[in-house]
Amino acid sequence: SLAMVLCNTLPAQAGEDAKFVAVEKDGVKVWEGGGGTVELKPGAKSLALKAVNKLNAEHGFAIDTMKVKEVLKPGEEKTITVPFENIDRTVTEHRVYCHLHPKHEPATLKVKAK
């Protein structure tokens, strides 16, 4: 069966530009979140991405076009700082995925420069 792509917007807290939560929906593990568009604000030097693993196993958090590759332990929360120079400016939709488990559903982080 084809997994449904989830586009739920998770509210980012102060100091976070976007938040992603690893969850299981209908037997499919997904990175949920991203939602909306993150703006690269003038004067700012980096993006702060919050990743939360609500699964009972390690989960990868990777964004190739931002040079991000992390592993979160079960229940772990991590804020990942991405320097602007690591962000591929030719891309507006960045694929957020689990590099440990290729079958898990990816999410999308939309970014635009101001």
VENCOR-V30186 format. One record per residue. N is the residue number from 0. RES is the residue in one letter. PHI is phi in whole degrees, 0 to 359 (999 if undefined). OMEGA is omega in whole degrees, -180 to 180 (NA if undefined). D_LAST is the distance of its C-alpha to the last C-alpha in Angstrom with 1 decimal. Layout:
BEGIN
n:N res:RES phi:PHI omega:OMEGA d_last:D_LAST
n:N res:RES phi:PHI omega:OMEGA d_last:D_LAST
END
This chain:
BEGIN
n:0 res:S phi:999 omega:-179 d_last:39.9
n:1 res:L phi:277 omega:180 d_last:36.3
n:2 res:A phi:287 omega:179 d_last:34.1
n:3 res:M phi:281 omega:179 d_last:31.8
n:4 res:V phi:281 omega:-177 d_last:28.1
n:5 res:L phi:262 omega:-179 d_last:26.8
n:6 res:C phi:234 omega:179 d_last:23.5
n:7 res:N phi:288 omega:177 d_last:24.2
n:8 res:T phi:272 omega:176 d_last:21.3
n:9 res:L phi:257 omega:-178 d_last:22.3
n:10 res:P phi:294 omega:177 d_last:21.0
n:11 res:A phi:279 omega:178 d_last:19.2
n:12 res:Q phi:276 omega:177 d_last:20.9
n:13 res:A phi:305 omega:-180 d_last:19.7
n:14 res:G phi:87 omega:177 d_last:18.3
n:15 res:E phi:247 omega:175 d_last:17.5
n:16 res:D phi:269 omega:178 d_last:14.3
n:17 res:A phi:202 omega:-179 d_last:16.6
n:18 res:K phi:228 omega:179 d_last:20.4
n:19 res:F phi:231 omega:180 d_last:22.9
n:20 res:V phi:233 omega:176 d_last:26.6
n:21 res:A phi:277 omega:-179 d_last:29.3
n:22 res:V phi:222 omega:175 d_last:31.9
n:23 res:E phi:249 omega:179 d_last:34.7
n:24 res:K phi:235 omega:178 d_last:34.8
n:25 res:D phi:52 omega:177 d_last:38.0
n:26 res:G phi:81 omega:180 d_last:38.9
n:27 res:V phi:247 omega:178 d_last:35.6
n:28 res:K phi:274 omega:-175 d_last:33.4
n:29 res:V phi:222 omega:164 d_last:29.7
n:30 res:W phi:268 omega:-178 d_last:26.4
n:31 res:E phi:258 omega:176 d_last:25.4
n:32 res:G phi:130 omega:-176 d_last:22.0
n:33 res:G phi:88 omega:176 d_last:18.3
n:34 res:G phi:31 omega:179 d_last:18.0
n:35 res:G phi:74 omega:-178 d_last:14.9
n:36 res:T phi:236 omega:177 d_last:11.4
n:37 res:V phi:267 omega:179 d_last:9.9
n:38 res:E phi:260 omega:174 d_last:6.2
n:39 res:L phi:277 omega:-173 d_last:5.9
n:40 res:K phi:282 omega:177 d_last:5.8
n:41 res:P phi:301 omega:179 d_last:6.7
n:42 res:G phi:92 omega:178 d_last:10.5
n:43 res:A phi:284 omega:-176 d_last:10.9
n:44 res:K phi:248 omega:-176 d_last:13.1
n:45 res:S phi:202 omega:171 d_last:13.7
n:46 res:L phi:256 omega:175 d_last:13.6
n:47 res:A phi:250 omega:-180 d_last:16.8
n:48 res:L phi:249 omega:179 d_last:18.4
n:49 res:K phi:263 omega:178 d_last:21.7
n:50 res:A phi:237 omega:-178 d_last:24.4
n:51 res:V phi:233 omega:178 d_last:27.7
n:52 res:N phi:257 omega:179 d_last:30.8
n:53 res:K phi:264 omega:180 d_last:33.2
n:54 res:L phi:274 omega:-179 d_last:35.4
n:55 res:N phi:263 omega:176 d_last:38.8
n:56 res:A phi:215 omega:177 d_last:38.0
n:57 res:E phi:301 omega:-179 d_last:35.5
n:58 res:H phi:221 omega:179 d_last:32.3
n:59 res:G phi:273 omega:176 d_last:29.8
n:60 res:F phi:227 omega:-176 d_last:26.0
n:61 res:A phi:226 omega:173 d_last:24.5
n:62 res:I phi:222 omega:-175 d_last:21.2
n:63 res:D phi:301 omega:-176 d_last:22.1
n:64 res:T phi:283 omega:175 d_last:18.7
n:65 res:M phi:232 omega:180 d_last:17.8
n:66 res:K phi:57 omega:179 d_last:21.3
n:67 res:V phi:249 omega:173 d_last:22.3
n:68 res:K phi:207 omega:-177 d_last:25.9
n:69 res:E phi:229 omega:172 d_last:27.6
n:70 res:V phi:236 omega:179 d_last:30.8
n:71 res:L phi:252 omega:176 d_last:31.3
n:72 res:K phi:285 omega:177 d_last:34.8
n:73 res:P phi:306 omega:178 d_last:36.1
n:74 res:G phi:78 omega:-176 d_last:34.7
n:75 res:E phi:281 omega:172 d_last:32.3
n:76 res:E phi:242 omega:-178 d_last:28.9
n:77 res:K phi:217 omega:172 d_last:26.5
n:78 res:T phi:259 omega:-177 d_last:23.1
n:79 res:I phi:252 omega:179 d_last:21.5
n:80 res:T phi:265 omega:-179 d_last:19.1
n:81 res:V phi:248 omega:177 d_last:17.0
n:82 res:P phi:298 omega:-178 d_last:16.0
n:83 res:F phi:306 omega:-178 d_last:12.7
n:84 res:E phi:293 omega:177 d_last:15.3
n:85 res:N phi:273 omega:-176 d_last:17.0
n:86 res:I phi:268 omega:177 d_last:14.2
n:87 res:D phi:289 omega:-176 d_last:15.0
n:88 res:R phi:285 omega:179 d_last:11.9
n:89 res:T phi:278 omega:-177 d_last:14.2
n:90 res:V phi:246 omega:176 d_last:14.4
n:91 res:T phi:254 omega:178 d_last:12.4
n:92 res:E phi:243 omega:-177 d_last:15.4
n:93 res:H phi:259 omega:-179 d_last:17.0
n:94 res:R phi:277 omega:178 d_last:20.7
n:95 res:V phi:254 omega:-173 d_last:21.9
n:96 res:Y phi:214 omega:177 d_last:25.7
n:97 res:C phi:265 omega:-179 d_last:29.0
n:98 res:H phi:285 omega:178 d_last:30.2
n:99 res:L phi:277 omega:-175 d_last:33.6
n:100 res:H phi:227 omega:-175 d_last:34.3
n:101 res:P phi:302 omega:-178 d_last:32.9
n:102 res:K phi:279 omega:179 d_last:34.3
n:103 res:H phi:292 omega:-178 d_last:32.1
n:104 res:E phi:288 omega:178 d_last:29.5
n:105 res:P phi:278 omega:173 d_last:25.9
n:106 res:A phi:240 omega:179 d_last:22.8
n:107 res:T phi:234 omega:174 d_last:19.3
n:108 res:L phi:247 omega:179 d_last:16.0
n:109 res:K phi:265 omega:-177 d_last:13.0
n:110 res:V phi:228 omega:173 d_last:9.7
n:111 res:K phi:222 omega:178 d_last:6.5
n:112 res:A phi:275 omega:179 d_last:3.8
n:113 res:K phi:271 omega:NA d_last:0.0
END
